[in-house]
Amino acid sequence: MIKDRKLQWRTEKRKDIFKVRGMRREARGKPVLGFPHTSNLGSQTPAFQINDNMEDNRNSNFKSLLRFTTAGSVDDGKSTLIGRLLYDSKSIFEDQMEHIVQSSKRLGKEDVDLSLLTDGLRAEREQGITIDVAYRYFATPSRKFIIADTPGHIQYTRNMVTGASTADLAVILIDARKGVLEQTIRHSYIAALLDIRHIIFCINKMDMVNYSEADFIKIKNDLSVLASRLNVEDVHFIPISAKYGDNVVEPSENMKWYNGLTFLRLIETIQIKKDKNSSDARFPVQTVIRPLSSDYHDYRSYAGRVAGGVFRKGDEVVVMPSMLRSRIKSIDVMNRSLAEASAGDSVSIQIEDQIDINRGDLIVKPDKLATSGQDITMMLCWFNEKPLKTGVKYFLRNNTRETSCIVKSVNYRMNINTLEKETTDELVRMNDIVNITLRTASPLSYDSYVKNNITGSIILIEEGTNETVAAGMIE
């Protein structure tokens, strides 16, 4: 009884503390309940206003989600662009801004360094660079965003691959003084390799070339040639100054010759193709659900996320690699059943027959089978400091399928500067991009990466250290 009273007292006390804190924050003009406050951030025009109808709008209107990554060479202003975007769109809490101001002073900066909003590691702030991938989230009335701020140094290219692997759009920054550099080409190539079909090239630091239209056009022409060689479907070019906010949220008064959209307006309105994963039905099995309870004594289903296409109750399916056939008995989510499940849905599927299905198996339709085999050719990004060794056993993971493998051969290496294929006997080292053929210990059911990003991607793991040493895109 005494313990119950103490617990009740502590609960009530905590409620009172949170209530007082909320009243204090409201009195100071700071955001409450996560809404950005606009009154204490200067006289700039906010990107959006909070009104009484926002709650109704948020509940009634569906906001699409855009994942994008920033890339580019060292000191091209990737983190500064994100900081400026968050600041000008009023997506920063006041206490966050106060912290950034104090950190800028402590680091001896003349102006407020908005890149500190994303560069959170101590080494990043001390060196003024990005090392790890930093994720930031914000929203406008029309769209939600997840930003992956990736590093520019060549030794952190593997982090760029990680951040870009789930992106719908790549934002690649170029220093207007330097033009197209090796890392610009490298990151553009990796974006194309990862099947990112939309790229925005932001020519940054226009203030340092006196907002010259001629400099912008020269760099734009060079980038157009690069995009054409990489077969990128949708390319945009914006001249910006992330430090001063030109063409980030508001149109620039210094570049009246530019008639295009601002960066924020472009990412709000750009139409992203959602057909990266084909219509072929794919369901990688994550786990077998077998409750063995009195209510569900005979229940057996297979949980996972639909990786492509649509599955419906009654559909005939094939389990790969065993090639056993059955029909879908039900598609379940929690305590209810669905008529169908489409790409991206996490569900459990019951089938009519008692056949052996395990984690890593792939459920497909009989008329659209996946490729099955042990000798697989792919493009590979090598992450590890130790060089790649042919004939050495690695652990391979393809979605939920896990097996061991050996690299049979290195077919060629991509020269990032020339985008030419090079045949060489040199060792494959960290950040190299190569084409390899490997052989798996057991058959793998897969698609090409271009056809399906989920069933067409793999990672290699070193068995001794359990380190992820490479990421591959199956051809």
Backbone torsions as a table, in degrees:
resi	resn	phi	psi	omega
1	MET	NA	-42.7	-179.8
2	ILE	-64.7	-41.5	178.4
3	LYS	-61.9	-41.1	179.4
4	ASP	-62.5	-42.0	180.0
5	ARG	-65.6	-41.5	178.0
6	LYS	-62.2	-42.0	-179.9
7	LEU	-64.8	-41.0	178.6
8	GLN	-64.8	-40.6	179.8
9	TRP	-63.3	-43.7	-179.3
10	ARG	-64.4	-38.5	179.6
11	THR	-64.6	-46.3	179.9
12	GLU	-64.9	-39.4	179.6
13	LYS	-62.6	-41.8	179.6
14	ARG	-63.8	-41.0	178.1
15	LYS	-59.7	-42.8	-180.0
16	ASP	-63.5	-40.4	-179.5
17	ILE	-62.9	-47.2	180.0
18	PHE	-63.2	-36.0	179.7
19	LYS	-65.3	-44.9	179.6
20	VAL	-64.3	-42.5	178.8
21	ARG	-60.9	-40.8	179.2
22	GLY	-63.8	-41.2	178.5
23	MET	-65.1	-38.5	179.3
24	ARG	-66.1	-43.6	180.0
25	ARG	-63.1	-39.4	179.6
26	GLU	-66.3	-38.3	-179.9
27	ALA	-67.6	-33.1	179.6
28	ARG	-81.7	-4.0	-179.0
29	GLY	81.5	18.0	-179.0
30	LYS	-90.4	159.0	-176.1
31	PRO	-64.6	139.9	174.3
32	VAL	-121.0	139.1	-179.7
33	LEU	62.5	25.5	171.7
34	GLY	83.6	2.1	179.8
35	PHE	-85.9	132.5	178.1
36	PRO	-68.1	132.0	179.3
37	HIS	-93.1	140.7	-170.5
38	THR	-111.4	-3.9	-170.6
39	SER	-80.7	-23.6	-173.1
40	ASN	-111.2	22.5	-178.0
41	LEU	-116.7	34.1	175.0
42	GLY	92.5	-172.9	-174.5
43	SER	-98.8	10.5	-178.8
44	GLN	-66.3	152.2	176.1
45	THR	-74.4	121.5	-177.9
46	PRO	-66.7	150.9	179.5
47	ALA	-67.8	-29.5	174.1
48	PHE	-154.5	154.6	-177.6
49	GLN	-106.6	147.2	174.9
50	ILE	-90.8	128.6	179.3
51	ASN	-135.2	175.3	-175.9
52	ASP	-65.2	-22.1	-176.8
53	ASN	-92.8	1.9	-175.5
54	MET	-64.0	-38.3	179.8
55	GLU	-61.1	-43.0	178.8
56	ASP	-66.3	-40.6	-179.9
57	ASN	-65.0	-38.3	-177.4
58	ARG	-67.4	-33.7	-179.1
59	ASN	-80.9	-30.2	-172.9
60	SER	-93.4	-26.4	-176.4
61	ASN	-107.3	129.6	178.4
62	PHE	-80.8	130.7	178.0
63	LYS	-102.2	126.8	176.0
64	SER	-72.9	152.7	-179.3
65	LEU	-106.8	130.0	177.1
66	LEU	-118.3	121.9	173.7
67	ARG	-100.1	124.4	175.9
68	PHE	-137.6	155.3	-178.9
69	THR	-120.8	147.7	174.1
70	THR	-104.0	142.1	-179.0
71	ALA	-148.8	176.1	-178.7
72	GLY	141.3	-177.7	-177.5
73	SER	-79.4	177.2	-178.4
74	VAL	-65.0	135.4	176.0
75	ASP	64.7	25.8	175.5
76	ASP	-83.2	-7.9	173.8
77	GLY	96.7	29.5	-178.0
78	LYS	-65.3	-51.7	-179.4
79	SER	-66.1	-35.2	178.6
80	THR	-65.4	-38.7	177.9
81	LEU	-61.6	-44.7	-179.8
82	ILE	-66.1	-42.4	177.7
83	GLY	-60.7	-43.4	178.4
84	ARG	-64.4	-40.8	179.0
85	LEU	-61.8	-45.0	-179.9
86	LEU	-67.8	-38.5	-178.8
87	TYR	-69.3	-50.2	-177.0
88	ASP	-70.0	-23.9	177.7
89	SER	-91.4	9.3	177.2
90	LYS	58.3	45.1	-179.6
91	SER	-110.8	20.5	179.6
92	ILE	-117.8	134.6	174.9
93	PHE	-70.8	153.1	-176.6
94	GLU	-63.6	-39.2	179.8
95	ASP	-68.4	-30.6	173.8
96	GLN	-63.9	-42.4	-179.3
97	MET	-65.4	-39.9	178.0
98	GLU	-61.4	-40.5	179.3
99	HIS	-65.0	-40.3	179.3
100	ILE	-65.8	-40.0	178.2
101	VAL	-61.6	-46.5	-179.6
102	GLN	-66.0	-39.4	179.2
103	SER	-65.2	-38.4	178.4
104	SER	-62.9	-42.6	178.9
105	LYS	-65.1	-42.4	-177.8
106	ARG	-64.5	-32.2	179.8
107	LEU	-87.0	1.9	176.7
108	GLY	78.8	24.6	-179.8
109	LYS	-80.0	140.6	177.8
110	GLU	-70.8	-41.8	180.0
111	ASP	-114.8	170.4	175.8
112	VAL	-66.8	125.1	-177.9
113	ASP	-94.0	99.6	-176.9
114	LEU	-70.0	-15.1	178.1
115	SER	-66.2	-19.1	180.0
116	LEU	-67.4	-14.7	177.0
117	LEU	-65.6	-29.3	-179.2
118	THR	-109.9	-28.9	179.3
119	ASP	-82.9	89.5	-172.0
120	GLY	-93.9	-21.7	-179.7
121	LEU	-72.3	148.0	-179.7
122	ARG	-60.2	-42.2	180.0
123	ALA	-63.7	-34.2	179.2
124	GLU	-66.5	-42.3	-177.5
125	ARG	-72.1	-37.2	-179.3
126	GLU	-68.7	-39.3	-177.3
127	GLN	-91.8	-12.9	-178.8
128	GLY	71.0	32.1	-179.6
129	ILE	-131.6	167.6	173.4
130	THR	-102.3	132.2	179.9
131	ILE	-113.4	-56.5	-178.0
132	ASP	-92.9	167.6	175.2
133	VAL	-81.0	125.5	178.9
134	ALA	-110.3	129.4	-179.5
135	TYR	-105.2	134.7	177.7
136	ARG	-131.4	148.8	-176.0
137	TYR	-126.9	135.4	172.0
138	PHE	-157.4	170.6	-175.5
139	ALA	-147.8	151.8	169.8
140	THR	-120.3	173.3	-179.4
141	PRO	-58.7	-21.1	-174.5
142	SER	-103.4	-18.1	-173.9
143	ARG	-161.3	150.9	172.4
144	LYS	-103.0	150.0	-175.5
145	PHE	-132.7	141.7	167.3
146	ILE	-121.8	119.1	-176.8
147	ILE	-106.5	132.9	172.4
148	ALA	-111.0	108.4	178.7
149	ASP	-88.8	113.5	-173.6
150	THR	-109.7	156.4	-176.3
151	PRO	-76.0	160.2	-178.2
152	GLY	-103.4	-20.3	-178.1
153	HIS	-65.0	145.2	-176.8
154	ILE	-63.2	-33.1	-178.3
155	GLN	-72.8	-10.4	177.2
156	TYR	-110.2	21.2	179.0
157	THR	-58.7	-34.3	179.3
158	ARG	-59.8	-34.6	177.1
159	ASN	-68.5	-32.7	177.1
160	MET	-65.6	-41.2	178.0
161	VAL	-61.3	-42.4	179.4
162	THR	-61.6	-47.8	-178.1
163	GLY	-66.7	-33.0	-176.2
164	ALA	-85.3	-11.9	-171.9
165	SER	-64.6	-24.6	-179.7
166	THR	-111.6	10.2	-173.4
167	ALA	-84.7	147.3	172.6
168	ASP	-91.5	-23.3	-172.7
169	LEU	-143.1	140.0	175.4
170	ALA	-112.2	131.5	174.3
171	VAL	-108.7	111.5	-176.2
172	ILE	-110.8	122.5	-177.3
173	LEU	-96.3	145.2	178.8
174	ILE	-131.2	131.5	175.5
175	ASP	-72.6	122.1	-176.2
176	ALA	-61.2	-24.0	179.5
177	ARG	-78.0	-29.0	-170.9
178	LYS	-105.4	-25.6	-179.1
179	GLY	75.2	-154.9	-175.5
180	VAL	-77.4	122.7	179.4
181	LEU	-113.5	177.8	-178.9
182	GLU	-59.1	-43.3	-179.3
183	GLN	-67.5	-30.3	174.3
184	THR	-60.2	-46.5	179.6
185	ILE	-67.0	-42.0	-179.1
186	ARG	-60.2	-49.2	-177.7
187	HIS	-69.4	-34.5	176.0
188	SER	-64.8	-41.9	179.2
189	TYR	-64.9	-43.8	179.1
190	ILE	-62.9	-40.0	177.3
191	ALA	-60.5	-43.2	177.7
192	ALA	-67.2	-38.0	179.1
193	LEU	-63.7	-35.4	179.3
194	LEU	-84.1	10.4	176.3
195	ASP	63.2	34.5	171.9
196	ILE	-83.4	114.8	-169.1
197	ARG	-95.0	-2.3	-179.5
198	HIS	-129.2	124.1	179.2
199	ILE	-129.6	131.9	172.5
200	ILE	-110.1	117.2	174.7
201	PHE	-91.9	116.0	178.0
202	CYS	-102.6	111.7	177.1
203	ILE	-83.9	102.3	-170.3
204	ASN	-94.8	169.9	178.8
205	LYS	61.8	37.2	176.8
206	MET	-63.4	-23.5	178.6
207	ASP	-65.6	-23.8	-177.8
208	MET	-87.2	-4.6	172.9
209	VAL	-120.7	26.2	177.3
210	ASN	57.7	34.9	176.6
211	TYR	53.5	43.1	-174.5
212	SER	-74.8	122.1	176.7
213	GLU	-67.3	-35.4	-179.2
214	ALA	-63.1	-41.7	178.5
215	ASP	-64.8	-40.3	178.6
216	PHE	-62.7	-46.2	-177.8
217	ILE	-63.7	-39.8	179.6
218	LYS	-61.5	-47.5	-179.7
219	ILE	-67.1	-38.8	178.5
220	LYS	-60.2	-41.6	179.4
221	ASN	-64.5	-41.5	177.6
222	ASP	-62.8	-41.1	-179.8
223	LEU	-70.1	-33.3	177.9
224	SER	-62.7	-40.3	176.8
225	VAL	-64.0	-42.9	179.1
226	LEU	-62.2	-47.0	-179.5
227	ALA	-62.6	-36.2	178.4
228	SER	-65.8	-40.6	178.7
229	ARG	-66.5	-30.3	-179.0
230	LEU	-89.7	-2.8	179.7
231	ASN	58.1	40.6	176.7
232	VAL	-77.2	129.5	-172.7
233	GLU	-71.8	-42.6	-171.1
234	ASP	-131.0	114.1	-175.7
235	VAL	-127.0	138.7	178.6
236	HIS	-132.6	151.7	-179.1
237	PHE	-130.4	128.4	179.8
238	ILE	-133.5	126.5	172.1
239	PRO	-83.7	126.1	-175.7
240	ILE	-137.4	165.4	164.2
241	SER	-130.8	99.4	-176.7
242	ALA	-63.3	-32.9	-177.5
243	LYS	-65.4	-41.0	-176.4
244	TYR	-105.5	-3.3	173.6
245	GLY	88.2	9.5	-179.8
246	ASP	-65.0	122.8	177.1
247	ASN	62.2	19.6	175.7
248	VAL	-87.9	-61.6	174.8
249	VAL	-111.2	-42.0	179.7
250	GLU	-109.9	149.2	177.2
251	PRO	-60.6	146.5	-176.7
252	SER	-81.5	134.2	172.8
253	GLU	-78.4	-15.2	-177.5
254	ASN	-92.8	-10.5	-178.6
255	MET	-130.7	61.1	-179.0
256	LYS	-66.8	-15.5	177.6
257	TRP	-72.2	-14.9	178.4
258	TYR	-91.9	121.1	-176.0
259	ASN	-107.8	6.4	-177.4
260	GLY	-82.5	-172.4	-179.4
261	LEU	-77.5	153.3	170.5
262	THR	-72.2	167.5	-177.4
263	PHE	-61.5	-46.9	-179.2
264	LEU	-62.7	-44.0	-178.8
265	ARG	-63.6	-35.5	-179.3
266	LEU	-69.0	-45.5	-179.2
267	ILE	-71.6	-21.4	174.8
268	GLU	-73.3	-32.4	-170.3
269	THR	-109.9	-11.7	-176.3
270	ILE	-62.6	136.2	-179.4
271	GLN	-91.0	115.4	-177.6
272	ILE	-95.1	127.8	176.6
273	LYS	-71.9	129.2	-178.7
274	LYS	-105.1	23.7	-178.1
275	ASP	-105.9	28.9	-179.2
276	LYS	-63.8	-35.6	177.1
277	ASN	-101.8	128.5	-170.1
278	SER	-65.3	171.9	179.8
279	SER	-77.5	-4.7	177.7
280	ASP	-66.8	128.8	-175.7
281	ALA	-69.4	126.8	179.7
282	ARG	-138.6	129.3	178.6
283	PHE	-137.8	94.6	175.7
284	PRO	-73.6	128.0	-177.5
285	VAL	-79.2	124.5	178.8
286	GLN	-91.6	-42.3	-178.5
287	THR	-158.8	160.8	177.2
288	VAL	-100.2	126.1	179.5
289	ILE	-96.4	117.2	-178.8
290	ARG	-140.2	86.0	-172.6
291	PRO	-64.2	-37.9	-176.7
292	LEU	55.6	38.1	176.6
293	SER	-102.2	171.2	-179.0
294	SER	-65.9	-33.4	-179.7
295	ASP	-79.1	-30.9	-177.3
296	TYR	-126.8	53.1	-173.6
297	HIS	-63.2	-40.3	-176.6
298	ASP	-102.9	11.7	-176.1
299	TYR	-76.5	131.4	174.1
300	ARG	-144.7	122.5	177.4
301	SER	-141.2	173.0	-173.3
302	TYR	-126.6	117.0	-173.6
303	ALA	-94.3	148.9	176.8
304	GLY	173.1	-171.5	178.1
305	ARG	-118.6	131.7	-179.6
306	VAL	-64.8	123.6	-175.9
307	ALA	-97.7	-4.3	179.5
308	GLY	177.1	148.3	175.3
309	GLY	72.1	-160.9	-176.4
310	VAL	-133.7	136.3	172.8
311	PHE	-113.2	137.2	179.2
312	ARG	-127.5	153.8	176.2
313	LYS	-58.7	130.3	-179.3
314	GLY	94.3	-9.1	179.5
315	ASP	-65.3	141.5	171.5
316	GLU	-79.5	136.0	-177.2
317	VAL	-133.0	159.3	176.4
318	VAL	-122.8	136.1	177.6
319	VAL	-98.9	120.5	179.2
320	MET	-105.9	140.8	14.3
321	PRO	-95.2	2.2	-176.1
322	SER	-69.8	-23.2	179.8
323	MET	67.3	20.8	175.6
324	LEU	-76.3	145.4	-176.1
325	ARG	-113.0	151.6	174.0
326	SER	-165.1	-169.6	176.0
327	ARG	-127.7	154.0	179.6
328	ILE	-76.7	122.6	178.9
329	LYS	-84.3	-42.6	178.0
330	SER	-160.7	157.4	174.2
331	ILE	-120.2	116.5	-169.7
332	ASP	-116.4	144.5	171.0
333	VAL	-136.4	115.0	-175.8
334	MET	53.8	-119.2	-175.7
335	ASN	-104.6	22.0	179.3
336	ARG	-136.2	161.0	-179.8
337	SER	-110.3	148.0	179.6
338	LEU	-111.4	153.8	176.1
339	ALA	-76.7	-31.2	-179.4
340	GLU	-155.8	162.6	175.3
341	ALA	-136.2	134.5	-178.1
342	SER	-117.2	176.3	-175.2
343	ALA	-52.3	129.8	-179.8
344	GLY	98.1	-14.0	-179.2
345	ASP	-80.9	132.8	174.0
346	SER	-95.7	114.5	-173.2
347	VAL	-142.3	174.0	168.2
348	SER	-121.4	139.8	-175.4
349	ILE	-116.4	127.6	170.8
350	GLN	-96.6	142.2	174.6
351	ILE	-118.0	161.1	-171.2
352	GLU	-74.6	-32.6	-174.8
353	ASP	-102.3	152.4	177.5
354	GLN	-87.4	87.9	178.3
355	ILE	-119.9	160.4	-175.0
356	ASP	-79.8	112.6	176.9
357	ILE	-128.2	132.8	-176.8
358	ASN	-129.0	168.7	174.0
359	ARG	-56.7	133.8	-179.4
360	GLY	99.7	-16.7	175.6
361	ASP	-71.8	157.2	-177.2
362	LEU	-121.2	121.3	177.9
363	ILE	-94.3	125.9	-175.9
364	VAL	-136.4	175.4	173.5
365	LYS	-88.9	146.9	-176.0
366	PRO	-64.5	-26.0	-179.1
367	ASP	-88.2	-7.0	180.0
368	LYS	-136.0	69.4	-178.5
369	LEU	-74.0	151.0	172.1
370	ALA	-79.2	164.4	174.7
371	THR	-74.2	139.8	179.8
372	SER	-128.0	132.0	179.9
373	GLY	178.8	177.8	-179.0
374	GLN	-115.7	-23.9	176.9
375	ASP	-98.7	112.5	-170.2
376	ILE	-127.3	133.0	177.1
377	THR	-105.5	138.0	-175.6
378	MET	-156.4	161.9	167.7
379	MET	-88.1	137.5	-172.1
380	LEU	-131.0	132.4	170.9
381	CYS	-101.8	118.0	-176.4
382	TRP	-89.4	126.2	-172.3
383	PHE	-100.9	-24.0	-164.9
384	ASN	-89.9	152.9	178.0
385	GLU	-69.7	-28.9	175.3
386	LYS	-76.6	139.7	-179.2
387	PRO	-70.2	156.7	175.3
388	LEU	-68.0	137.7	179.7
389	LYS	-122.4	125.2	175.4
390	THR	-75.2	146.8	179.7
391	GLY	82.3	-6.1	178.4
392	VAL	-93.1	141.1	-176.4
393	LYS	-79.1	130.0	172.9
394	TYR	-121.4	161.7	176.1
395	PHE	-96.8	126.9	-176.3
396	LEU	-110.1	136.3	175.6
397	ARG	-124.9	121.8	176.8
398	ASN	-119.0	95.4	-173.1
399	ASN	58.9	-113.4	179.9
400	THR	-96.5	-4.1	-179.8
401	ARG	-85.4	132.3	-179.0
402	GLU	-129.9	133.4	179.1
403	THR	-159.2	165.0	176.0
404	SER	-92.0	160.6	-177.8
405	CYS	-156.2	166.2	170.5
406	ILE	-129.4	147.6	175.8
407	VAL	-84.2	116.5	-178.4
408	LYS	-77.9	-42.5	-175.9
409	SER	-158.3	152.3	170.1
410	VAL	-102.3	111.5	-172.6
411	ASN	-77.9	-43.2	175.4
412	TYR	-165.1	165.4	177.4
413	ARG	-117.8	141.0	177.6
414	MET	-84.3	125.8	171.9
415	ASN	-84.9	112.0	-173.3
416	ILE	-66.9	-33.4	-178.1
417	ASN	-68.6	-39.7	-175.8
418	THR	-106.6	-10.7	-174.9
419	LEU	57.9	32.2	177.2
420	GLU	-103.7	152.3	176.7
421	LYS	-85.0	128.5	-178.4
422	GLU	-118.5	129.8	173.7
423	THR	-95.2	120.6	-174.8
424	THR	-148.5	154.8	177.2
425	ASP	-96.0	3.2	179.8
426	GLU	-67.2	155.0	179.4
427	LEU	-67.9	147.7	175.2
428	VAL	-84.3	116.6	-175.5
429	ARG	-112.0	177.2	-174.8
430	MET	-54.5	133.8	178.8
431	ASN	77.5	0.6	173.7
432	ASP	-71.1	147.0	176.4
433	ILE	-116.6	118.1	-172.5
434	VAL	-133.3	163.9	172.6
435	ASN	-107.2	125.1	-175.7
436	ILE	-129.4	163.6	168.6
437	THR	-122.7	128.6	178.4
438	LEU	-125.4	162.4	178.6
439	ARG	-123.8	129.0	-178.7
440	THR	-93.3	155.5	-179.8
441	ALA	-71.5	-29.4	178.3
442	SER	-133.4	156.7	-177.8
443	PRO	-58.5	141.4	178.8
444	LEU	-114.0	135.9	176.1
445	SER	-102.8	120.4	-169.9
446	TYR	-152.3	169.2	170.2
447	ASP	-122.9	168.8	171.4
448	SER	-69.7	151.7	-176.9
449	TYR	-62.4	-36.9	179.9
450	VAL	-65.2	-33.4	-179.4
451	LYS	-77.0	-42.6	179.8
452	ASN	-149.6	112.4	-176.7
453	ASN	-64.9	-23.5	-176.0
454	ILE	-84.7	-52.0	-179.2
455	THR	-81.2	-6.8	-179.1
456	GLY	-104.8	9.8	-179.0
457	SER	-115.7	148.6	178.0
458	ILE	-139.5	161.7	166.8
459	ILE	-128.5	149.5	175.2
460	LEU	-108.3	138.0	-177.3
461	ILE	-124.9	132.5	175.6
462	GLU	-76.0	123.6	-171.6
463	GLU	-65.1	-36.8	-176.4
464	GLY	-69.0	-40.4	-175.4
465	THR	-104.3	-13.8	-176.0
466	ASN	64.3	23.8	177.6
467	GLU	-86.8	140.6	172.2
468	THR	-76.3	117.2	-172.9
469	VAL	-104.6	-15.5	-177.5
470	ALA	-162.5	158.3	171.8
471	ALA	-127.0	137.7	-175.2
472	GLY	-128.4	149.8	176.1
473	MET	-119.4	112.9	-173.9
474	ILE	-70.5	136.5	-179.8
475	GLU	-83.4	NA	NA
